[in-house]
Amino acid sequence: MAVKAAPPGEAPAGRLAGRWVPWLVIGLWVALAAVMVPLSGKLSSVTTDRAVDTLPASAESTKVAVLEDSLPGGEDNTFVFVYHRAGGMTDADRASVERHYNTLAKRYPPKAAAGGEDDEGPATRPSTDGEAMMFTLDVSTTYGPPETIVGPLREAAKDRPAGLGLDVTGPAAIDGDMDAVFDGIDLQVFLTTVVVVTLLLILTYRSPVLWFIPLMAVGAAALTAMATVYLLVKGFGIVINDQNSALLTILVFGVGTDYALLLIARYRETLHHHENVRVAMVHALRGAAPAIVASAATVIAGLLCLLVADLNSTSGLGPIGAAGILCALVAMLTLFPAVLVVLGRRIFWPAIPRFDTAVQEKPGLWGRLGTAISRRRWVATVGSLGVLGVLAIGLAGNTGALREQDQFLSAPESVTGFTVLRQHFPELGGQPMTIFTRPAHQERVLDIVQGTRGVALAVPGQTSGGWADISVFPTDAPDTAAEYDTIKRVRAAVHAVDGAEAIVGGPSAENLDTEVTTTRDEKLVIPLVLTVVLIVLGLLLRAIVAPLVLMATVIVSFAAAFGGSVFVFDTILGFEGVDYSVPLLAFLFLVALGIDYNIFLVSRAREEAVRLGTGEGMLKALSATGGVITSAGLVLAATFAVLASLPLVMLIEVGFLVAFGVLLDALLVRSVLVPALTLLIGRRMWWPSRLSRPVELPDDQRPLVKGPAPQR
């Protein structure tokens, strides 16, 4: 349809967007960068992956870790050395094992050497099949974190007879190998995300220069977000781990680029209507900013719901993610438009939008799709729901919790060592538990534990600071349901001893407490997120039916994305399960981010409905926003897919699931299902608000839609 030139009465907008305003905004951002960029580099210094920081203080395993840390010598890192030779250990092998143990015990003396009382220290242990020997080495955390110790330990044991195999494993070795995976992950995620977003922006705009502007603005937002999160951690004690740090980068780049795409699309439209670029930007912001702000508010509100979670890493993601979204919002509504205005129309070269009083809008791909949906609205609705339903069947697959040993894409020595340990020492198959009790009850607790089903061995340890510890070895493999049942039985047994004040911790106990806490958090956070997002949608759309419809589509989309992803994880990738943190994270991101595209579409549809009616307004909105929202979905999916490039199963699962869910939302739910449902429901979609009946437009100003007239 023909687009009329801007009316003369635009002088106020022109004065509002004076020449000096963009330069002032850019100057303020330069000053802000001088302060924030140095702080952003300090974020990695405050990240922590220790269970004692992640778990709530009320968790029993947390109490054990805190107590261990408070005793003389600090908390221990437990390493297990497993020597093995097919055909049987030789005398030279056994001598080497003894020598290694004596050397390492002197280098890392046990706590008792610092003045505590202790029984006979740990010794080498032969296997019943004669093909292996092992010993346990407890290294105080005062010597450093596991990742700095495990390497020297493996190096110190290299001097051994040819053919004698050695695996250094145990809880601390697994932690060290896990930390090695996260080493440098922030920079890797940042650089990979920059490359992915750059390529997508170049393909989207096919311009040699335009792609750089949103990338620069999003980069400034990311650095500002890192600095802001660093200040939040230092000021409020928020817990941030390496996983959340990586998610922060992904969130800022993903949503920031989405906001840029939406604003540029509106800006390009207004440049055809207005000759002055500053006036065009003011009108573009008036059109796009409300939807962008509403989108950001929805995501922020959803993220802040995590504050009610008990798991510190989960609750910490709330303010961390909210700060990132807020920084992206501010940067893309201030710095980004200011730079665009300063650079003028030429930034769009070679496809420079010209000011023209007779620009013709063509229906294009999305207009034709709207026509097809209008003609076959029931087919579109049932077909979309059918596809989502088939994908949701995948939920019947393996959704069991992923063990810590199965987190690695390529099993390191610490994981293969556990397999070797179970082969030769089946009675010591699990990770050791640590029990603290009062010294007067140590013998009683020891007897009870030794008689508990699932316990292979219980060894009394040191007595110090009014506490006595006991090391307990379960018979079952680590992080299995059987081992967790043993931990529960041990806890129930020792808690029944009056006056013992016994508490049970250790690596597997920490994982059990984490899983239990996460399950409890899911039951609390998921309903809260749904309620908060529904309220935000109701306030934005000033309706009841539309928010309920949109929430229903997002929930169905999440179930489909989760089911389809589980099928891929189980059948194609061969993963052993789904990490306990994945369902809650994926739900949060897919509900909060997935609703974004519906907000962008439906807010435009409501705007057009006043003029065209509900049906034609939706088709007009789909035609106008289809391309840009699809591009935004592809960019956001690609940024989350960056996580799938990392060698950790949990991050691969989060990245794939969210990317797949975003694509479902952008390409099917928003493009087909929501328009079809809107056409079926008609004006009742906006109940109880009363939209005025559409004005009758001349034929040359009606949407280019053929077929039966949509319901109004």
C-alpha positions in Angstrom: 0.0 0.0 0.0 1.1 3.6 -0.5 2.9 5.2 2.4 2.3 8.9 2.9 5.1 11.4 3.6 5.5 12.5 7.2 3.3 15.5 8.0 4.9 18.9 8.6 4.1 18.8 12.3 7.2 16.8 13.2 9.3 19.7 14.4 8.8 18.8 18.1 10.2 15.3 17.5 13.1 16.8 15.5 13.9 19.2 18.3 13.7 16.3 20.8 16.2 14.3 18.8 18.6 17.3 18.5 22.0 16.8 17.0 23.8 16.9 20.3 21.8 14.1 21.9 23.4 11.1 20.1 26.9 12.4 20.8 26.0 12.9 24.4 24.8 9.3 24.7 27.9 8.0 23.0 30.1 10.1 25.3 28.4 8.8 28.4 28.9 5.2 27.2 32.6 5.9 26.6 32.9 7.2 30.2 31.0 4.2 31.5 33.3 1.9 29.6 36.4 3.4 31.2 35.1 2.4 34.5 33.4 -0.9 33.7 35.7 -2.7 31.3 38.5 -3.1 33.9 36.0 -4.5 36.4 34.6 -7.0 33.8 38.0 -8.8 33.7 37.7 -9.5 37.4 34.5 -11.6 37.1 36.4 -14.9 36.8 38.1 -14.2 40.1 34.8 -14.4 42.1 33.4 -17.5 40.4 33.2 -20.7 42.5 32.2 -24.3 41.8 32.6 -25.6 45.4 29.6 -27.6 46.7 29.9 -25.7 50.0 29.2 -22.5 48.1 26.5 -23.9 45.8 24.4 -25.9 48.3 22.2 -24.2 50.9 23.7 -23.9 54.4 21.0 -26.2 55.8 22.1 -29.1 53.6 23.8 -31.8 55.7 26.7 -32.2 53.3 27.3 -28.5 53.5 27.6 -28.7 57.2 30.2 -31.5 56.8 32.2 -29.4 54.3 32.1 -26.3 56.6 33.2 -28.4 59.6 36.0 -29.9 57.6 37.2 -26.5 56.6 37.1 -25.2 60.2 39.2 -28.0 61.6 43.0 -27.8 61.8 44.5 -28.4 58.4 41.3 -27.4 56.6 39.2 -29.5 54.3 40.7 -32.5 52.5 40.8 -33.3 48.8 40.7 -37.0 48.5 42.7 -38.7 45.7 42.7 -42.4 44.9 45.7 -44.0 43.2 44.8 -47.3 41.4 47.8 -49.3 40.1 47.0 -52.3 37.9 48.8 -54.9 35.7 47.1 -57.6 33.7 48.4 -61.0 34.8 49.2 -59.9 38.3 51.3 -57.3 40.2 55.1 -58.0 40.5 57.3 -57.4 43.5 58.8 -54.4 41.7 55.2 -53.1 41.2 54.4 -53.4 44.9 57.6 -51.8 45.9 56.9 -48.8 43.6 53.4 -48.4 45.0 54.8 -48.3 48.6 57.5 -45.9 47.5 55.0 -43.6 45.9 52.7 -43.6 48.9 55.5 -42.8 51.3 56.9 -40.0 49.2 53.5 -38.4 48.7 52.4 -38.8 52.3 55.6 -36.9 53.3 54.9 -34.2 50.7 51.3 -33.8 51.8 51.2 -34.9 55.5 47.8 -35.7 56.9 46.1 -33.4 59.4 47.3 -35.4 62.4 50.8 -34.4 61.6 49.8 -30.9 62.6 49.0 -31.9 66.1 45.7 -33.8 66.0 45.1 -37.3 67.3 44.8 -39.9 64.6 44.7 -43.7 64.2 47.1 -45.4 61.9 47.3 -43.6 58.6 45.9 -45.0 55.3 48.1 -47.8 53.7 48.3 -49.5 50.4 45.7 -52.1 49.7 46.0 -55.1 47.3 43.1 -56.4 45.3 41.8 -59.9 45.8 42.6 -60.8 42.2 46.2 -59.8 42.7 46.2 -57.6 39.6 45.9 -54.2 41.4 46.8 -52.1 44.4 45.4 -48.8 45.6 45.9 -46.2 48.3 44.0 -43.1 49.3 45.7 -39.7 49.7 44.0 -36.9 51.6 45.5 -33.6 50.7 44.5 -30.5 52.7 42.9 -27.6 50.7 45.7 -25.4 52.2 47.9 -26.9 49.4 45.6 -25.5 46.8 42.5 -26.4 44.8 42.2 -29.9 43.1 43.0 -28.6 39.6 46.5 -27.4 40.8 47.3 -30.6 42.7 46.1 -33.4 40.4 48.7 -32.7 37.8 51.8 -32.8 40.1 50.4 -36.0 41.7 50.2 -37.7 38.4 53.6 -36.5 37.5 55.1 -37.7 40.8 53.9 -41.2 40.1 55.3 -41.5 36.6 58.4 -43.2 37.9 57.2 -46.9 37.9 58.0 -50.2 36.2 57.0 -50.5 32.5 53.6 -52.0 32.0 52.3 -50.9 35.4 49.2 -48.9 34.8 48.1 -46.0 37.1 44.9 -44.0 37.3 44.6 -41.1 39.7 40.9 -40.8 40.5 38.7 -40.1 43.4 36.4 -37.1 44.2 39.2 -34.5 44.1 40.6 -35.8 40.8 37.2 -35.6 39.2 36.8 -32.0 40.5 40.3 -31.2 39.1 39.4 -32.6 35.7 36.0 -30.8 35.8 37.8 -27.5 36.6 40.2 -28.1 33.7 37.2 -28.2 31.3 36.0 -24.9 32.7 39.4 -23.3 32.5 39.2 -20.4 30.1 35.6 -21.2 29.3 34.5 -17.5 29.7 36.9 -16.4 27.0 36.1 -19.3 24.7 32.3 -18.7 25.0 32.8 -15.0 24.5 34.9 -15.4 21.3 32.8 -18.2 19.9 29.6 -16.2 20.5 31.1 -13.1 18.8 32.1 -15.1 15.7 28.7 -16.8 15.5 26.7 -13.5 15.9 29.0 -11.8 13.4 28.4 -14.4 10.7 24.7 -14.3 11.3 24.5 -10.5 11.2 26.6 -10.4 7.9 24.2 -13.0 6.4 21.1 -11.1 7.6 22.1 -7.6 6.4 24.4 -8.5 3.5 26.2 -5.2 4.3 30.0 -4.8 4.8 29.5 -2.4 7.7 26.0 -2.6 9.2 26.7 -5.8 11.1 29.5 -4.2 13.1 27.2 -1.7 14.8 24.9 -4.1 16.7 27.9 -6.3 17.5 29.7 -3.3 19.0 26.7 -2.3 21.1 26.1 -5.9 22.3 29.8 -6.2 23.2 29.6 -3.1 25.2 26.5 -4.5 27.0 28.2 -7.8 27.7 31.3 -6.1 29.3 29.0 -3.8 31.3 27.0 -6.8 32.4 30.2 -8.7 33.6 31.3 -5.6 35.6 27.8 -5.2 37.1 27.7 -8.8 38.1 31.2 -8.6 39.6 30.0 -5.6 41.7 26.8 -7.6 42.7 28.9 -10.6 43.8 31.3 -8.4 45.9 28.5 -6.3 47.4 25.8 -8.8 48.1 27.6 -12.2 48.2 25.8 -13.6 45.3 27.1 -17.0 44.2 28.3 -17.3 40.6 29.8 -20.4 39.1 31.4 -21.0 35.8 28.2 -22.3 34.3 26.3 -19.1 35.2 29.2 -17.0 33.9 28.9 -18.6 30.5 25.1 -18.3 30.5 25.5 -14.6 31.2 27.5 -14.1 28.0 25.1 -16.1 26.0 22.0 -14.3 27.3 23.4 -10.8 26.7 24.5 -11.5 23.2 21.4 -13.4 22.3 18.8 -11.0 23.6 20.9 -7.9 22.7 21.1 -9.0 19.1 17.4 -9.7 19.0 16.7 -6.2 20.2 19.0 -4.8 17.6 17.3 -6.7 14.8 13.8 -5.5 15.9 14.9 -1.9 16.2 16.8 -1.9 12.8 13.7 -3.3 11.2 11.5 -0.5 12.5 14.2 2.1 11.8 14.4 1.0 8.2 10.6 1.3 7.9 10.6 4.9 9.3 13.5 6.0 7.1 11.1 5.5 4.2 8.6 7.8 5.9 10.9 10.5 7.3 13.7 12.3 5.6 15.5 13.3 8.9 17.3 10.3 10.4 16.9 11.6 13.9 13.2 12.0 13.5 13.1 8.5 11.9 14.9 7.0 14.9 12.5 8.7 17.4 9.5 7.2 15.6 11.3 3.8 15.4 11.9 3.9 19.1 8.3 4.8 19.7 7.2 1.8 17.7 9.7 -0.8 18.8 10.7 0.2 22.4 7.5 -0.7 24.1 7.7 -4.3 22.8 11.4 -4.5 23.6 10.9 -3.2 27.1 8.0 -5.6 27.7 10.1 -8.5 26.4 13.0 -7.5 28.7 10.6 -7.0 31.7 9.2 -10.5 31.1 12.6 -12.2 31.0 13.8 -10.2 34.0 10.7 -11.0 36.0 11.1 -14.7 35.2 14.8 -14.7 36.1 14.2 -13.0 39.4 11.8 -15.8 40.4 14.9 -17.9 40.9 15.7 -15.9 44.0 13.3 -18.2 45.9 15.4 -21.2 45.0 17.4 -22.9 47.8 20.3 -23.9 45.6 22.7 -21.0 45.7 23.9 -21.4 42.1 20.3 -21.4 40.9 19.2 -18.4 43.0 22.3 -16.5 42.0 21.5 -16.9 38.3 18.4 -14.7 39.0 20.1 -11.4 39.6 23.0 -12.3 37.4 20.8 -13.0 34.4 18.5 -10.0 35.2 21.5 -7.7 35.3 22.6 -9.0 31.9 19.2 -8.5 30.3 19.0 -5.0 31.8 22.4 -4.0 30.5 21.5 -5.3 27.0 18.2 -3.4 27.1 19.8 -0.1 28.1 22.6 -0.5 25.5 20.3 -1.3 22.7 17.9 1.5 23.4 20.6 4.2 24.0 24.1 3.5 22.6 22.9 1.5 19.5 20.4 4.0 18.2 22.8 6.9 18.9 25.5 5.3 16.8 23.0 4.6 14.0 21.8 8.2 14.0 25.4 9.6 13.9 26.3 7.3 10.9 23.1 8.2 9.0 21.5 6.3 6.1 24.8 5.3 4.6 25.3 2.6 7.2 22.8 0.5 5.3 24.9 0.5 2.1 24.4 -1.0 -0.5 20.6 -1.3 0.3 20.1 2.3 1.5 16.5 3.0 2.5 15.3 6.1 0.6 12.8 8.7 1.7 9.9 8.2 -0.7 6.2 9.2 -0.6 5.1 6.2 -2.6 6.8 3.1 -1.1 4.9 0.0 -2.0 4.7 -2.8 0.6 4.6 -6.2 -0.9 3.1 -9.2 0.8 6.3 -11.4 0.6 6.8 -14.8 2.1 5.1 -14.0 5.4 2.2 -12.4 3.7 1.7 -15.5 1.7 2.0 -17.6 4.8 -0.7 -15.5 6.5 -3.0 -16.0 3.5 -2.5 -19.8 3.7 -3.1 -19.8 7.5 -6.3 -17.7 7.0 -7.7 -20.2 4.5 -6.8 -23.3 6.5 -6.8 -22.1 10.1 -8.1 -25.4 11.6 -5.5 -27.3 9.6 -2.7 -25.0 10.8 -3.8 -25.3 14.4 -4.3 -29.1 14.5 -1.2 -29.7 12.4 1.0 -27.5 14.6 -0.3 -29.2 17.8 0.2 -32.6 16.1 3.9 -31.8 15.4 4.5 -30.6 19.0 2.6 -33.6 20.4 4.8 -36.1 18.4 8.0 -34.4 19.7 6.7 -34.4 23.3 6.5 -38.3 23.1 10.3 -38.2 23.6 9.6 -37.4 27.3 9.1 -41.1 27.7 12.8 -41.6 27.0 15.7 -41.6 29.4 15.2 -38.6 31.6 17.2 -40.0 34.5 19.7 -37.9 36.4 23.2 -37.7 34.8 26.0 -39.0 37.0 29.0 -36.7 37.7 31.3 -39.3 36.0 29.1 -39.1 32.8 29.4 -35.3 32.5 32.5 -35.5 30.3 32.2 -35.8 26.6 35.5 -37.6 26.6 36.2 -39.5 29.8 39.3 -38.2 31.6 41.6 -40.3 33.7 39.6 -39.7 36.9 36.5 -41.3 35.3 38.3 -44.3 33.7 40.0 -44.8 37.0 36.7 -45.3 38.8 35.9 -48.1 36.3 39.3 -49.7 37.0 38.7 -49.4 40.7 35.3 -51.2 40.5 36.9 -54.0 38.4 39.5 -54.8 41.0 38.0 -53.5 44.2 34.2 -54.1 43.8 33.8 -53.6 47.5 35.0 -50.0 47.2 32.8 -49.0 44.2 31.4 -45.8 45.5 32.8 -42.4 46.5 33.7 -42.2 50.2 31.3 -40.6 52.7 32.5 -38.6 55.6 30.8 -38.8 58.9 31.4 -36.4 61.8 30.3 -37.3 65.3 31.2 -36.5 68.9 34.3 -38.5 70.0 32.4 -40.2 72.8 30.1 -41.8 70.3 32.6 -42.6 67.5 32.8 -46.3 68.3 29.0 -46.6 68.6 28.5 -44.8 65.3 31.2 -46.9 63.6 29.5 -50.1 64.6 26.1 -49.0 63.4 27.6 -47.8 60.0 29.5 -51.1 59.5 26.3 -53.0 59.9 24.3 -50.8 57.5 23.3 -52.4 54.2 25.3 -51.1 51.2 28.4 -50.2 53.3 31.6 -52.0 52.3 34.1 -50.5 54.7 34.1 -47.9 57.6 37.4 -46.6 58.9 37.7 -44.3 62.0 39.7 -41.1 61.3 41.1 -38.3 63.4 39.7 -36.6 66.5 40.1 -32.9 66.5 38.2 -29.8 67.7 35.6 -31.8 69.5 34.7 -33.9 66.5 35.7 -37.4 65.3 35.4 -38.4 61.7 34.7 -41.7 60.0 35.4 -42.6 56.3 32.7 -44.8 54.8 33.0 -46.6 51.5 29.7 -47.8 49.8 29.6 -50.8 47.6 27.6 -49.3 44.8 28.8 -47.2 41.9 29.0 -43.4 42.4 25.9 -41.3 41.9 23.6 -44.2 41.4 20.2 -44.7 43.0 21.6 -47.6 45.0 24.4 -45.5 46.4 22.0 -42.7 47.2 19.8 -45.2 49.1 22.9 -46.3 51.1 23.6 -42.6 52.0 20.0 -42.2 53.2 20.2 -45.4 55.2 23.5 -44.3 56.8 22.0 -40.9 57.7 18.9 -42.4 59.2 21.0 -44.8 61.3 23.5 -42.3 62.7 20.8 -39.7 63.4 19.1 -42.2 65.7 22.1 -42.2 68.0 21.3 -39.9 70.9 23.9 -37.3 71.6 26.2 -38.3 68.7 25.2 -35.2 66.6 26.3 -37.2 63.6 26.2 -35.6 60.1 27.0 -37.3 56.8 28.7 -35.7 53.9 31.1 -36.3 51.0 31.0 -35.9 47.2 28.1 -38.3 46.5 26.2 -36.9 49.5 26.7 -33.4 48.1 25.3 -34.6 44.7 22.3 -36.2 46.4 21.6 -33.0 48.4 21.9 -31.0 45.2 19.5 -33.2 43.3 17.0 -33.1 46.2 17.3 -29.3 46.5 16.9 -28.9 42.7 13.7 -31.0 42.7 12.3 -28.9 45.5 13.3 -25.7 43.7 11.5 -26.9 40.5 8.2 -27.3 42.4 8.5 -23.8 43.7 10.1 -21.8 40.8 8.2 -23.2 37.8 4.7 -22.3 39.1 6.0 -18.9 40.2 7.6 -18.2 36.8 4.3 -19.1 35.0 2.3 -16.8 37.3 4.7 -13.9 37.0 5.0 -14.1 33.2 1.2 -14.4 32.9 0.7 -11.3 35.0 3.3 -9.4 32.9 1.5 -10.5 29.7 -1.9 -9.5 31.1 -0.6 -6.0 31.9 1.1 -5.6 28.5 -1.9 -6.8 26.4 -4.6 -5.5 28.8 -6.4 -8.8 28.2 -7.0 -12.2 29.9 -7.6 -14.6 27.0 -4.6 -13.6 24.9 -2.1 -14.2 27.8 -3.6 -17.5 28.6 -3.4 -18.6 25.0 0.2 -17.5 24.7 1.2 -19.2 27.9 -0.4 -22.4 26.8 1.4 -22.4 23.5 4.8 -21.8 25.2 4.2 -24.7 27.7 3.3 -27.0 24.9 6.3 -25.8 23.0 8.6 -26.5 26.0 7.2 -30.1 26.3 7.9 -30.7 22.6 11.4 -29.2 22.8 12.3 -31.2 25.9 10.9 -34.4 24.4 12.7 -34.0 21.1 15.9 -33.2 22.9 15.7 -36.2 25.1 15.3 -38.4 22.0 18.5 -36.8 20.6 20.4 -37.1 23.8 19.4 -40.8 24.3 19.2 -42.2 20.8 21.7 -40.2 18.8 24.2 -38.8 21.2 24.1 -41.7 23.6 24.1 -39.6 26.8 23.5 -41.5 30.0 20.8 -39.2 31.3 19.8 -35.5 31.7 21.7 -33.3 34.2 19.5 -32.4 37.2 19.9 -28.6 36.5 18.8 -28.8 32.8 15.0 -29.0 33.2 14.7 -25.9 35.4 17.2 -23.9 33.3 15.6 -24.9 30.0 12.1 -24.2 31.3 13.1 -20.7 32.5 14.8 -19.7 29.3 12.2 -21.2 26.9 9.3 -19.7 28.8 10.9 -16.3 29.3 12.7 -16.1 26.0 10.1 -18.0 24.0 7.3 -15.7 25.1 9.4 -12.8 23.6 8.5 -13.7 20.0 4.9 -13.9 20.9 5.1 -10.5 22.6 6.7 -9.0 19.5 4.0 -10.5 17.2 0.9 -10.0 19.4 1.8 -6.5 20.6 2.0 -5.5 16.9 -1.2 -7.4 16.1 -3.0 -5.6 18.9 -1.7 -2.3 17.5 -3.0 -3.2 14.0 -6.3 -4.6 15.3 -7.5 -1.2 16.3 -7.2 -0.2 12.7 -7.8 -3.4 10.8 -9.7 -5.8 13.1 -8.3 -8.8 14.9 -7.9 -11.1 11.9 -6.4 -8.7 9.4 -4.4 -7.1 12.2 -2.7 -10.4 13.0 -2.0 -11.1 9.3 -0.5 -7.6 9.0 1.6 -8.1 12.1 2.8 -11.5 10.8 3.7 -10.0 7.4 5.5 -7.0 9.0 7.4 -8.9 11.8 7.8 -12.4 10.3 11.3 -11.9 8.8 12.8 -10.0 11.7 11.5 -12.3 14.4 12.7 -15.3 12.5 16.1 -13.8 12.2 16.1 -13.0 15.9 15.1 -16.6 16.7 17.9 -17.9 14.5 20.4 -15.6 16.2 19.3 -16.5 19.7 19.3 -20.2 18.9 22.8 -20.0 17.4 24.1 -18.2 20.5 22.8 -20.9 22.8 24.1 -23.5 20.4 27.6 -22.2 21.2 27.3 -24.1 24.5 27.1 -27.3 22.5 30.7 -26.8 21.4 32.0 -27.3 24.9 33.2 -30.7 26.1 30.7 -31.0 29.0 27.4 -32.9 28.6 25.4 -30.6 30.9 26.3 -27.5 28.8 25.6 -29.4 25.6 22.2 -30.4 26.9 21.3 -26.9 27.9 22.6 -25.4 24.7 20.8 -27.9 22.4 17.5 -27.9 24.3 17.2 -24.1 24.4 18.3 -23.6 20.8 15.9 -26.3 19.6 13.1 -24.8 21.7 13.7 -21.3 20.4 13.6 -22.5 16.9 10.3 -24.2 17.6 8.9 -21.0 19.1 10.1 -18.8 16.2 9.4 -21.0 13.3 6.3 -23.0 14.3 4.5 -21.6 17.4 4.9 -17.9 16.6 4.7 -18.3 12.8 1.8 -20.7 12.5 0.1 -21.7 15.8 -0.4 -18.3 17.4 -1.8 -16.7 14.2 -4.1 -19.6 13.5 -5.4 -19.6 17.1 -5.9 -15.8 16.9 -7.9 -16.1 13.7 -10.1 -18.9 15.3 -10.7 -16.9 18.5 -11.3 -13.6 16.8 -12.1 -10.5 18.8 -12.5 -12.6 22.0 -8.7 -12.9 22.0 -8.5 -9.4 23.5 -11.3 -9.9 26.1 -12.1 -8.2 28.4 -10.6 -5.1 26.7 -12.9 -3.5 24.2 -11.0 -2.6 21.0 -12.9 -0.1 18.9 -14.3 -1.6 15.7 -11.9 -1.2 12.8 -12.4 1.7 10.5 -13.2 0.9 6.9 -10.1 1.5 4.8 -9.9 2.1 1.1 -9.0 -1.0 -1.0 -5.5 0.3 -1.7 -4.8 0.5 2.1 -6.0 -3.0 3.1 -3.6 -5.8 3.7 -2.6 -7.8 0.6 -4.5 -11.0 1.7 -6.5 -13.1 -0.7 -9.2 -15.6 0.2 -12.0 -15.4 2.7 -12.0 -12.4 5.0 -10.5 -13.1 8.4 -12.8 -13.1 11.4 -12.8 -9.8 13.2 
